[in-house]
Amino acid sequence: MVVNDARIEEEPGRAGRQADVSAVVPRVFNEVRRADERLVALVQERPVATLCAVAAVGYLIGRVVTRLG
């Protein structure tokens, strides 16, 4: 798909939306990093409980998938 650059520059609000997106991306990366750090801390603090929770979720997903397929 070929886009005419002149037409993009003429669209009102297009540059503002691009600026908004470029401002949001670093915040999303920071939130993902924080979530990862919390997950790692949880696994380190309670490895057995985490393993049980993951096994239970996997079992439930397996049950749902086998009933659908």
C-alpha positions as CSV (number, residue, x, y, z in Angstrom):
1,M,0.0,0.0,0.0
2,V,1.5,3.3,-1.0
3,V,0.6,6.4,1.1
4,N,0.9,9.9,-0.2
5,D,3.0,11.8,2.3
6,A,1.5,15.2,1.4
7,R,-2.0,13.9,2.2
8,I,-0.9,12.7,5.6
9,E,0.6,16.1,6.5
10,E,-2.6,17.8,5.5
11,E,-4.8,15.6,7.8
12,P,-5.7,17.6,10.9
13,G,-4.8,15.9,14.1
14,R,-2.6,13.3,12.6
15,A,0.7,14.7,14.0
16,G,-0.9,15.0,17.4
17,R,-1.9,11.3,17.4
18,Q,1.6,10.3,16.5
19,A,3.0,12.4,19.3
20,D,0.5,10.7,21.7
21,V,1.6,7.3,20.6
22,S,5.3,8.1,21.0
23,A,4.6,9.3,24.5
24,V,2.6,6.2,25.5
25,V,5.1,3.6,24.3
26,P,7.7,4.3,27.1
27,R,5.0,4.2,29.7
28,V,3.8,0.8,28.4
29,F,7.4,-0.5,28.6
30,N,7.8,0.7,32.1
31,E,4.5,-0.9,33.2
32,V,5.5,-4.2,31.6
33,R,8.9,-4.0,33.3
34,R,7.2,-3.4,36.7
35,A,4.8,-6.3,36.1
36,D,7.7,-8.6,35.3
37,E,9.6,-7.5,38.4
38,R,6.5,-8.2,40.6
39,L,6.0,-11.6,38.9
40,V,9.7,-12.6,39.5
41,A,9.4,-11.4,43.2
42,L,6.2,-13.5,43.7
43,V,7.8,-16.6,42.2
44,Q,10.9,-16.1,44.4
45,E,8.9,-15.6,47.5
46,R,6.3,-18.4,47.0
47,P,7.6,-20.9,44.5
48,V,5.3,-23.8,45.5
49,A,2.2,-21.7,45.5
50,T,3.1,-20.3,42.1
51,L,3.7,-23.7,40.7
52,C,0.3,-24.9,42.0
53,A,-1.5,-21.9,40.6
54,V,0.2,-22.4,37.2
55,A,-0.7,-26.1,37.2
56,A,-4.3,-25.3,38.1
57,V,-4.6,-22.7,35.3
58,G,-3.0,-25.1,32.8
59,Y,-5.4,-27.9,33.8
60,L,-8.4,-25.6,33.4
61,I,-7.2,-24.4,30.0
62,G,-6.7,-28.0,29.0
63,R,-10.2,-28.9,30.0
64,V,-11.7,-26.0,28.1
65,V,-9.7,-26.8,25.0
66,T,-10.6,-30.5,25.0
67,R,-14.3,-29.6,25.3
68,L,-14.1,-27.2,22.4
69,G,-12.2,-29.4,20.1
